[in-house]
């Protein structure tokens, strides 16, 4: 399945890595792809490290296991770089996308010798500006779409608007902030 894109998400409980993985699967599904989205975590508590996964393909995928050699890795919490080898197994031509205010060159030394593409996005600043609170999953979701090109950006924005309008039907003020956050993140990812 050479067309399959595999993504591994690293975050902490409560930061929305699992939700971002599910939203990415929804967007890819709406664009006609076959998808998988699943989390892996230990004791369910806020702040504990979690891992989530996506598989996105043009064909049905018979594999149902964790992803050990991802094409892309999304790191929702920069502090995990000191305790988890987030770049482990990343395929050649892949990338690591980190939520940080630092540049890709500043992050590279924390990736245990990883010599592939490093991308960064300041999800904190973007979400505070657009949403008025720290929700890193929305900017990270857009950053993964921008870097991986797993779905068309314009279609992604259209599908996310539809999803948000449904999800936040009773909170329409939330929709516009999230859409602005996505658009800005698609443009501001570095690397």
mmCIF file of the C-alpha atoms, coordinates in Angstrom:
data_MODEL
# 
_entry.id   MODEL 
# 
loop_
_atom_site.group_PDB 
_atom_site.id 
_atom_site.type_symbol 
_atom_site.label_atom_id 
_atom_site.label_alt_id 
_atom_site.label_comp_id 
_atom_site.label_asym_id 
_atom_site.label_entity_id 
_atom_site.label_seq_id 
_atom_site.pdbx_PDB_ins_code 
_atom_site.Cartn_x 
_atom_site.Cartn_y 
_atom_site.Cartn_z 
_atom_site.occupancy 
_atom_site.B_iso_or_equiv 
_atom_site.pdbx_formal_charge 
_atom_site.auth_seq_id 
_atom_site.auth_comp_id 
_atom_site.auth_asym_id 
_atom_site.auth_atom_id 
_atom_site.pdbx_PDB_model_num 
ATOM 1   C CA . UNK A 1 1   ? 0.000   0.000  0.000  1.00 0.00 ? 1   UNK A CA 1 
ATOM 2   C CA . UNK A 1 2   ? 2.449   2.593  -1.217 1.00 0.00 ? 2   UNK A CA 1 
ATOM 3   C CA . UNK A 1 3   ? -0.142  5.377  -1.197 1.00 0.00 ? 3   UNK A CA 1 
ATOM 4   C CA . UNK A 1 4   ? -0.856  5.001  2.536  1.00 0.00 ? 4   UNK A CA 1 
ATOM 5   C CA . UNK A 1 5   ? 0.096   7.881  4.825  1.00 0.00 ? 5   UNK A CA 1 
ATOM 6   C CA . UNK A 1 6   ? 0.696   6.983  8.453  1.00 0.00 ? 6   UNK A CA 1 
ATOM 7   C CA . UNK A 1 7   ? 0.741   9.652  11.158 1.00 0.00 ? 7   UNK A CA 1 
ATOM 8   C CA . UNK A 1 8   ? 1.661   9.319  14.818 1.00 0.00 ? 8   UNK A CA 1 
ATOM 9   C CA . UNK A 1 9   ? 0.525   11.960 17.308 1.00 0.00 ? 9   UNK A CA 1 
ATOM 10  C CA . UNK A 1 10  ? 2.298   12.590 20.641 1.00 0.00 ? 10  UNK A CA 1 
ATOM 11  C CA . UNK A 1 11  ? 0.603   14.704 23.273 1.00 0.00 ? 11  UNK A CA 1 
ATOM 12  C CA . UNK A 1 12  ? -0.647  14.776 26.821 1.00 0.00 ? 12  UNK A CA 1 
ATOM 13  C CA . UNK A 1 13  ? -4.128  13.903 28.010 1.00 0.00 ? 13  UNK A CA 1 
ATOM 14  C CA . UNK A 1 14  ? -6.435  16.880 27.653 1.00 0.00 ? 14  UNK A CA 1 
ATOM 15  C CA . UNK A 1 15  ? -4.507  18.613 24.832 1.00 0.00 ? 15  UNK A CA 1 
ATOM 16  C CA . UNK A 1 16  ? -6.661  17.181 22.066 1.00 0.00 ? 16  UNK A CA 1 
ATOM 17  C CA . UNK A 1 17  ? -4.198  14.934 20.211 1.00 0.00 ? 17  UNK A CA 1 
ATOM 18  C CA . UNK A 1 18  ? -6.788  12.144 20.084 1.00 0.00 ? 18  UNK A CA 1 
ATOM 19  C CA . UNK A 1 19  ? -9.462  14.601 18.905 1.00 0.00 ? 19  UNK A CA 1 
ATOM 20  C CA . UNK A 1 20  ? -7.147  16.029 16.225 1.00 0.00 ? 20  UNK A CA 1 
ATOM 21  C CA . UNK A 1 21  ? -6.467  12.489 15.004 1.00 0.00 ? 21  UNK A CA 1 
ATOM 22  C CA . UNK A 1 22  ? -10.207 11.842 14.786 1.00 0.00 ? 22  UNK A CA 1 
ATOM 23  C CA . UNK A 1 23  ? -10.864 15.156 12.992 1.00 0.00 ? 23  UNK A CA 1 
ATOM 24  C CA . UNK A 1 24  ? -8.123  14.375 10.475 1.00 0.00 ? 24  UNK A CA 1 
ATOM 25  C CA . UNK A 1 25  ? -9.711  10.974 9.848  1.00 0.00 ? 25  UNK A CA 1 
ATOM 26  C CA . UNK A 1 26  ? -13.098 12.647 9.357  1.00 0.00 ? 26  UNK A CA 1 
ATOM 27  C CA . UNK A 1 27  ? -11.658 15.139 6.861  1.00 0.00 ? 27  UNK A CA 1 
ATOM 28  C CA . UNK A 1 28  ? -9.835  12.409 4.927  1.00 0.00 ? 28  UNK A CA 1 
ATOM 29  C CA . UNK A 1 29  ? -12.964 10.237 4.913  1.00 0.00 ? 29  UNK A CA 1 
ATOM 30  C CA . UNK A 1 30  ? -15.056 13.133 3.583  1.00 0.00 ? 30  UNK A CA 1 
ATOM 31  C CA . UNK A 1 31  ? -12.545 13.489 0.743  1.00 0.00 ? 31  UNK A CA 1 
ATOM 32  C CA . UNK A 1 32  ? -13.053 9.847  -0.244 1.00 0.00 ? 32  UNK A CA 1 
ATOM 33  C CA . UNK A 1 33  ? -10.135 8.205  1.554  1.00 0.00 ? 33  UNK A CA 1 
ATOM 34  C CA . UNK A 1 34  ? -10.071 5.077  3.677  1.00 0.00 ? 34  UNK A CA 1 
ATOM 35  C CA . UNK A 1 35  ? -9.065  5.986  7.221  1.00 0.00 ? 35  UNK A CA 1 
ATOM 36  C CA . UNK A 1 36  ? -8.118  4.709  10.632 1.00 0.00 ? 36  UNK A CA 1 
ATOM 37  C CA . UNK A 1 37  ? -7.848  6.759  13.811 1.00 0.00 ? 37  UNK A CA 1 
ATOM 38  C CA . UNK A 1 38  ? -7.091  5.274  17.192 1.00 0.00 ? 38  UNK A CA 1 
ATOM 39  C CA . UNK A 1 39  ? -5.436  6.288  20.477 1.00 0.00 ? 39  UNK A CA 1 
ATOM 40  C CA . UNK A 1 40  ? -3.047  4.517  22.810 1.00 0.00 ? 40  UNK A CA 1 
ATOM 41  C CA . UNK A 1 41  ? -2.691  5.609  26.395 1.00 0.00 ? 41  UNK A CA 1 
ATOM 42  C CA . UNK A 1 42  ? -2.242  4.257  29.874 1.00 0.00 ? 42  UNK A CA 1 
ATOM 43  C CA . UNK A 1 43  ? -4.094  5.526  32.920 1.00 0.00 ? 43  UNK A CA 1 
ATOM 44  C CA . UNK A 1 44  ? -6.652  8.039  31.707 1.00 0.00 ? 44  UNK A CA 1 
ATOM 45  C CA . UNK A 1 45  ? -5.610  11.232 33.423 1.00 0.00 ? 45  UNK A CA 1 
ATOM 46  C CA . UNK A 1 46  ? -5.047  14.757 32.319 1.00 0.00 ? 46  UNK A CA 1 
ATOM 47  C CA . UNK A 1 47  ? -1.411  15.461 31.532 1.00 0.00 ? 47  UNK A CA 1 
ATOM 48  C CA . UNK A 1 48  ? -0.339  11.840 31.013 1.00 0.00 ? 48  UNK A CA 1 
ATOM 49  C CA . UNK A 1 49  ? 1.469   11.119 27.718 1.00 0.00 ? 49  UNK A CA 1 
ATOM 50  C CA . UNK A 1 50  ? -0.760  9.709  25.002 1.00 0.00 ? 50  UNK A CA 1 
ATOM 51  C CA . UNK A 1 51  ? -0.195  8.549  21.453 1.00 0.00 ? 51  UNK A CA 1 
ATOM 52  C CA . UNK A 1 52  ? -2.766  8.589  18.677 1.00 0.00 ? 52  UNK A CA 1 
ATOM 53  C CA . UNK A 1 53  ? -2.525  7.293  15.140 1.00 0.00 ? 53  UNK A CA 1 
ATOM 54  C CA . UNK A 1 54  ? -3.920  7.842  11.644 1.00 0.00 ? 54  UNK A CA 1 
ATOM 55  C CA . UNK A 1 55  ? -3.777  5.765  8.518  1.00 0.00 ? 55  UNK A CA 1 
ATOM 56  C CA . UNK A 1 56  ? -5.035  7.420  5.342  1.00 0.00 ? 56  UNK A CA 1 
ATOM 57  C CA . UNK A 1 57  ? -5.179  5.581  2.030  1.00 0.00 ? 57  UNK A CA 1 
ATOM 58  C CA . UNK A 1 58  ? -6.926  5.353  -1.323 1.00 0.00 ? 58  UNK A CA 1 
ATOM 59  C CA . UNK A 1 59  ? -7.477  1.625  -0.640 1.00 0.00 ? 59  UNK A CA 1 
ATOM 60  C CA . UNK A 1 60  ? -8.903  -0.277 2.305  1.00 0.00 ? 60  UNK A CA 1 
ATOM 61  C CA . UNK A 1 61  ? -6.143  -0.998 4.828  1.00 0.00 ? 61  UNK A CA 1 
ATOM 62  C CA . UNK A 1 62  ? -6.039  -4.491 6.346  1.00 0.00 ? 62  UNK A CA 1 
ATOM 63  C CA . UNK A 1 63  ? -3.402  -3.512 8.953  1.00 0.00 ? 63  UNK A CA 1 
ATOM 64  C CA . UNK A 1 64  ? -4.722  -2.873 12.472 1.00 0.00 ? 64  UNK A CA 1 
ATOM 65  C CA . UNK A 1 65  ? -1.728  -2.207 14.704 1.00 0.00 ? 65  UNK A CA 1 
ATOM 66  C CA . UNK A 1 66  ? 0.147   0.716  16.171 1.00 0.00 ? 66  UNK A CA 1 
ATOM 67  C CA . UNK A 1 67  ? 2.281   2.686  13.747 1.00 0.00 ? 67  UNK A CA 1 
ATOM 68  C CA . UNK A 1 68  ? 5.996   2.128  14.240 1.00 0.00 ? 68  UNK A CA 1 
ATOM 69  C CA . UNK A 1 69  ? 7.295   3.693  11.006 1.00 0.00 ? 69  UNK A CA 1 
ATOM 70  C CA . UNK A 1 70  ? 5.141   6.775  10.393 1.00 0.00 ? 70  UNK A CA 1 
ATOM 71  C CA . UNK A 1 71  ? 5.459   9.165  7.504  1.00 0.00 ? 71  UNK A CA 1 
ATOM 72  C CA . UNK A 1 72  ? 4.702   12.077 9.822  1.00 0.00 ? 72  UNK A CA 1 
ATOM 73  C CA . UNK A 1 73  ? 4.800   12.725 13.554 1.00 0.00 ? 73  UNK A CA 1 
ATOM 74  C CA . UNK A 1 74  ? 2.845   15.510 15.264 1.00 0.00 ? 74  UNK A CA 1 
ATOM 75  C CA . UNK A 1 75  ? 4.139   16.596 18.674 1.00 0.00 ? 75  UNK A CA 1 
ATOM 76  C CA . UNK A 1 76  ? 1.412   18.546 20.458 1.00 0.00 ? 76  UNK A CA 1 
ATOM 77  C CA . UNK A 1 77  ? 3.496   19.119 23.610 1.00 0.00 ? 77  UNK A CA 1 
ATOM 78  C CA . UNK A 1 78  ? 7.111   20.223 23.192 1.00 0.00 ? 78  UNK A CA 1 
ATOM 79  C CA . UNK A 1 79  ? 8.029   18.955 26.700 1.00 0.00 ? 79  UNK A CA 1 
ATOM 80  C CA . UNK A 1 80  ? 7.680   15.388 25.397 1.00 0.00 ? 80  UNK A CA 1 
ATOM 81  C CA . UNK A 1 81  ? 10.855  15.889 23.333 1.00 0.00 ? 81  UNK A CA 1 
ATOM 82  C CA . UNK A 1 82  ? 12.900  15.367 26.506 1.00 0.00 ? 82  UNK A CA 1 
ATOM 83  C CA . UNK A 1 83  ? 11.209  12.102 27.535 1.00 0.00 ? 83  UNK A CA 1 
ATOM 84  C CA . UNK A 1 84  ? 10.003  10.448 24.310 1.00 0.00 ? 84  UNK A CA 1 
ATOM 85  C CA . UNK A 1 85  ? 11.977  9.719  21.134 1.00 0.00 ? 85  UNK A CA 1 
ATOM 86  C CA . UNK A 1 86  ? 9.203   11.174 18.993 1.00 0.00 ? 86  UNK A CA 1 
ATOM 87  C CA . UNK A 1 87  ? 11.188  10.792 15.762 1.00 0.00 ? 87  UNK A CA 1 
ATOM 88  C CA . UNK A 1 88  ? 11.735  7.051  16.227 1.00 0.00 ? 88  UNK A CA 1 
ATOM 89  C CA . UNK A 1 89  ? 10.958  5.149  13.043 1.00 0.00 ? 89  UNK A CA 1 
ATOM 90  C CA . UNK A 1 90  ? 9.986   8.123  10.856 1.00 0.00 ? 90  UNK A CA 1 
ATOM 91  C CA . UNK A 1 91  ? 10.270  7.014  7.233  1.00 0.00 ? 91  UNK A CA 1 
ATOM 92  C CA . UNK A 1 92  ? 12.697  8.654  4.848  1.00 0.00 ? 92  UNK A CA 1 
ATOM 93  C CA . UNK A 1 93  ? 11.024  11.677 3.303  1.00 0.00 ? 93  UNK A CA 1 
ATOM 94  C CA . UNK A 1 94  ? 8.807   12.092 6.361  1.00 0.00 ? 94  UNK A CA 1 
ATOM 95  C CA . UNK A 1 95  ? 8.659   14.914 8.865  1.00 0.00 ? 95  UNK A CA 1 
ATOM 96  C CA . UNK A 1 96  ? 8.283   15.744 12.530 1.00 0.00 ? 96  UNK A CA 1 
ATOM 97  C CA . UNK A 1 97  ? 5.902   18.649 13.267 1.00 0.00 ? 97  UNK A CA 1 
ATOM 98  C CA . UNK A 1 98  ? 6.331   20.258 16.695 1.00 0.00 ? 98  UNK A CA 1 
ATOM 99  C CA . UNK A 1 99  ? 4.143   22.723 18.576 1.00 0.00 ? 99  UNK A CA 1 
ATOM 100 C CA . UNK A 1 100 ? 6.699   25.309 19.670 1.00 0.00 ? 100 UNK A CA 1 
ATOM 101 C CA . UNK A 1 101 ? 7.629   28.952 19.343 1.00 0.00 ? 101 UNK A CA 1 
ATOM 102 C CA . UNK A 1 102 ? 11.130  27.807 18.325 1.00 0.00 ? 102 UNK A CA 1 
ATOM 103 C CA . UNK A 1 103 ? 12.428  27.399 14.796 1.00 0.00 ? 103 UNK A CA 1 
ATOM 104 C CA . UNK A 1 104 ? 12.983  23.985 13.176 1.00 0.00 ? 104 UNK A CA 1 
ATOM 105 C CA . UNK A 1 105 ? 16.755  24.460 13.619 1.00 0.00 ? 105 UNK A CA 1 
ATOM 106 C CA . UNK A 1 106 ? 16.304  25.061 17.360 1.00 0.00 ? 106 UNK A CA 1 
ATOM 107 C CA . UNK A 1 107 ? 14.201  21.887 17.723 1.00 0.00 ? 107 UNK A CA 1 
ATOM 108 C CA . UNK A 1 108 ? 16.435  19.540 15.702 1.00 0.00 ? 108 UNK A CA 1 
ATOM 109 C CA . UNK A 1 109 ? 18.980  18.928 18.533 1.00 0.00 ? 109 UNK A CA 1 
ATOM 110 C CA . UNK A 1 110 ? 16.140  17.552 20.683 1.00 0.00 ? 110 UNK A CA 1 
ATOM 111 C CA . UNK A 1 111 ? 15.225  14.868 18.134 1.00 0.00 ? 111 UNK A CA 1 
ATOM 112 C CA . UNK A 1 112 ? 17.934  12.324 18.978 1.00 0.00 ? 112 UNK A CA 1 
ATOM 113 C CA . UNK A 1 113 ? 19.852  12.526 15.698 1.00 0.00 ? 113 UNK A CA 1 
ATOM 114 C CA . UNK A 1 114 ? 16.823  12.697 13.397 1.00 0.00 ? 114 UNK A CA 1 
ATOM 115 C CA . UNK A 1 115 ? 18.026  14.110 10.067 1.00 0.00 ? 115 UNK A CA 1 
ATOM 116 C CA . UNK A 1 116 ? 14.702  14.374 8.234  1.00 0.00 ? 116 UNK A CA 1 
ATOM 117 C CA . UNK A 1 117 ? 12.400  17.344 7.805  1.00 0.00 ? 117 UNK A CA 1 
ATOM 118 C CA . UNK A 1 118 ? 11.533  19.275 10.972 1.00 0.00 ? 118 UNK A CA 1 
ATOM 119 C CA . UNK A 1 119 ? 8.542   21.617 10.984 1.00 0.00 ? 119 UNK A CA 1 
ATOM 120 C CA . UNK A 1 120 ? 7.295   23.885 13.730 1.00 0.00 ? 120 UNK A CA 1 
ATOM 121 C CA . UNK A 1 121 ? 4.157   25.841 14.488 1.00 0.00 ? 121 UNK A CA 1 
ATOM 122 C CA . UNK A 1 122 ? 3.371   28.073 17.452 1.00 0.00 ? 122 UNK A CA 1 
ATOM 123 C CA . UNK A 1 123 ? 0.016   26.476 18.229 1.00 0.00 ? 123 UNK A CA 1 
ATOM 124 C CA . UNK A 1 124 ? -0.148  28.276 21.572 1.00 0.00 ? 124 UNK A CA 1 
ATOM 125 C CA . UNK A 1 125 ? 0.087   31.763 20.085 1.00 0.00 ? 125 UNK A CA 1 
ATOM 126 C CA . UNK A 1 126 ? -2.285  30.968 17.230 1.00 0.00 ? 126 UNK A CA 1 
ATOM 127 C CA . UNK A 1 127 ? -4.955  29.402 19.424 1.00 0.00 ? 127 UNK A CA 1 
ATOM 128 C CA . UNK A 1 128 ? -4.733  32.201 22.013 1.00 0.00 ? 128 UNK A CA 1 
ATOM 129 C CA . UNK A 1 129 ? -5.097  34.804 19.246 1.00 0.00 ? 129 UNK A CA 1 
ATOM 130 C CA . UNK A 1 130 ? -7.910  33.051 17.390 1.00 0.00 ? 130 UNK A CA 1 
ATOM 131 C CA . UNK A 1 131 ? -9.774  31.214 20.137 1.00 0.00 ? 131 UNK A CA 1 
ATOM 132 C CA . UNK A 1 132 ? -8.933  33.178 23.277 1.00 0.00 ? 132 UNK A CA 1 
ATOM 133 C CA . UNK A 1 133 ? -7.716  30.005 25.006 1.00 0.00 ? 133 UNK A CA 1 
ATOM 134 C CA . UNK A 1 134 ? -5.026  27.381 24.574 1.00 0.00 ? 134 UNK A CA 1 
ATOM 135 C CA . UNK A 1 135 ? -6.360  24.581 22.359 1.00 0.00 ? 135 UNK A CA 1 
ATOM 136 C CA . UNK A 1 136 ? -3.280  23.241 20.510 1.00 0.00 ? 136 UNK A CA 1 
ATOM 137 C CA . UNK A 1 137 ? -5.118  20.540 18.589 1.00 0.00 ? 137 UNK A CA 1 
ATOM 138 C CA . UNK A 1 138 ? -6.740  22.865 16.032 1.00 0.00 ? 138 UNK A CA 1 
ATOM 139 C CA . UNK A 1 139 ? -3.472  24.490 14.857 1.00 0.00 ? 139 UNK A CA 1 
ATOM 140 C CA . UNK A 1 140 ? -1.680  21.132 14.956 1.00 0.00 ? 140 UNK A CA 1 
ATOM 141 C CA . UNK A 1 141 ? -4.396  19.537 12.833 1.00 0.00 ? 141 UNK A CA 1 
ATOM 142 C CA . UNK A 1 142 ? -3.923  22.202 10.148 1.00 0.00 ? 142 UNK A CA 1 
ATOM 143 C CA . UNK A 1 143 ? -0.126  21.920 10.383 1.00 0.00 ? 143 UNK A CA 1 
ATOM 144 C CA . UNK A 1 144 ? -0.327  18.161 9.744  1.00 0.00 ? 144 UNK A CA 1 
ATOM 145 C CA . UNK A 1 145 ? -2.547  18.759 6.709  1.00 0.00 ? 145 UNK A CA 1 
ATOM 146 C CA . UNK A 1 146 ? -0.153  21.424 5.370  1.00 0.00 ? 146 UNK A CA 1 
ATOM 147 C CA . UNK A 1 147 ? 2.963   19.279 5.805  1.00 0.00 ? 147 UNK A CA 1 
ATOM 148 C CA . UNK A 1 148 ? 1.585   15.850 4.879  1.00 0.00 ? 148 UNK A CA 1 
ATOM 149 C CA . UNK A 1 149 ? -0.688  16.985 2.042  1.00 0.00 ? 149 UNK A CA 1 
ATOM 150 C CA . UNK A 1 150 ? -2.894  14.022 3.006  1.00 0.00 ? 150 UNK A CA 1 
ATOM 151 C CA . UNK A 1 151 ? -5.967  15.987 1.921  1.00 0.00 ? 151 UNK A CA 1 
ATOM 152 C CA . UNK A 1 152 ? -6.477  19.014 -0.291 1.00 0.00 ? 152 UNK A CA 1 
ATOM 153 C CA . UNK A 1 153 ? -6.226  22.206 1.813  1.00 0.00 ? 153 UNK A CA 1 
ATOM 154 C CA . UNK A 1 154 ? -9.271  23.912 0.297  1.00 0.00 ? 154 UNK A CA 1 
ATOM 155 C CA . UNK A 1 155 ? -11.411 20.800 0.648  1.00 0.00 ? 155 UNK A CA 1 
ATOM 156 C CA . UNK A 1 156 ? -10.112 20.363 4.205  1.00 0.00 ? 156 UNK A CA 1 
ATOM 157 C CA . UNK A 1 157 ? -11.242 23.872 5.152  1.00 0.00 ? 157 UNK A CA 1 
ATOM 158 C CA . UNK A 1 158 ? -14.640 23.324 3.553  1.00 0.00 ? 158 UNK A CA 1 
ATOM 159 C CA . UNK A 1 159 ? -15.131 19.977 5.304  1.00 0.00 ? 159 UNK A CA 1 
ATOM 160 C CA . UNK A 1 160 ? -13.963 21.346 8.657  1.00 0.00 ? 160 UNK A CA 1 
ATOM 161 C CA . UNK A 1 161 ? -16.365 24.267 8.370  1.00 0.00 ? 161 UNK A CA 1 
ATOM 162 C CA . UNK A 1 162 ? -19.219 21.827 7.814  1.00 0.00 ? 162 UNK A CA 1 
ATOM 163 C CA . UNK A 1 163 ? -18.040 19.668 10.720 1.00 0.00 ? 163 UNK A CA 1 
ATOM 164 C CA . UNK A 1 164 ? -17.659 22.647 13.075 1.00 0.00 ? 164 UNK A CA 1 
ATOM 165 C CA . UNK A 1 165 ? -21.059 24.091 12.110 1.00 0.00 ? 165 UNK A CA 1 
ATOM 166 C CA . UNK A 1 166 ? -22.615 20.740 13.012 1.00 0.00 ? 166 UNK A CA 1 
ATOM 167 C CA . UNK A 1 167 ? -20.534 20.164 16.149 1.00 0.00 ? 167 UNK A CA 1 
ATOM 168 C CA . UNK A 1 168 ? -20.960 23.703 17.472 1.00 0.00 ? 168 UNK A CA 1 
ATOM 169 C CA . UNK A 1 169 ? -24.529 24.318 16.273 1.00 0.00 ? 169 UNK A CA 1 
ATOM 170 C CA . UNK A 1 170 ? -25.421 25.790 19.672 1.00 0.00 ? 170 UNK A CA 1 
ATOM 171 C CA . UNK A 1 171 ? -22.183 27.814 19.859 1.00 0.00 ? 171 UNK A CA 1 
ATOM 172 C CA . UNK A 1 172 ? -21.863 29.475 16.432 1.00 0.00 ? 172 UNK A CA 1 
ATOM 173 C CA . UNK A 1 173 ? -19.326 31.988 17.777 1.00 0.00 ? 173 UNK A CA 1 
ATOM 174 C CA . UNK A 1 174 ? -16.848 29.112 18.158 1.00 0.00 ? 174 UNK A CA 1 
ATOM 175 C CA . UNK A 1 175 ? -16.971 28.196 14.463 1.00 0.00 ? 175 UNK A CA 1 
ATOM 176 C CA . UNK A 1 176 ? -15.411 31.364 13.045 1.00 0.00 ? 176 UNK A CA 1 
ATOM 177 C CA . UNK A 1 177 ? -12.510 31.335 15.526 1.00 0.00 ? 177 UNK A CA 1 
ATOM 178 C CA . UNK A 1 178 ? -11.700 27.733 14.689 1.00 0.00 ? 178 UNK A CA 1 
ATOM 179 C CA . UNK A 1 179 ? -11.805 28.394 10.950 1.00 0.00 ? 179 UNK A CA 1 
ATOM 180 C CA . UNK A 1 180 ? -9.502  31.410 11.298 1.00 0.00 ? 180 UNK A CA 1 
ATOM 181 C CA . UNK A 1 181 ? -7.206  29.263 13.450 1.00 0.00 ? 181 UNK A CA 1 
ATOM 182 C CA . UNK A 1 182 ? -7.073  26.541 10.776 1.00 0.00 ? 182 UNK A CA 1 
ATOM 183 C CA . UNK A 1 183 ? -6.412  28.992 7.927  1.00 0.00 ? 183 UNK A CA 1 
ATOM 184 C CA . UNK A 1 184 ? -3.679  30.783 9.829  1.00 0.00 ? 184 UNK A CA 1 
ATOM 185 C CA . UNK A 1 185 ? -2.027  27.519 10.854 1.00 0.00 ? 185 UNK A CA 1 
ATOM 186 C CA . UNK A 1 186 ? -1.981  26.227 7.265  1.00 0.00 ? 186 UNK A CA 1 
ATOM 187 C CA . UNK A 1 187 ? 0.064   29.324 6.368  1.00 0.00 ? 187 UNK A CA 1 
ATOM 188 C CA . UNK A 1 188 ? 2.300   29.669 9.430  1.00 0.00 ? 188 UNK A CA 1 
ATOM 189 C CA . UNK A 1 189 ? 3.799   26.198 9.739  1.00 0.00 ? 189 UNK A CA 1 
ATOM 190 C CA . UNK A 1 190 ? 7.578   26.467 9.251  1.00 0.00 ? 190 UNK A CA 1 
ATOM 191 C CA . UNK A 1 191 ? 9.941   23.958 7.710  1.00 0.00 ? 191 UNK A CA 1 
# 
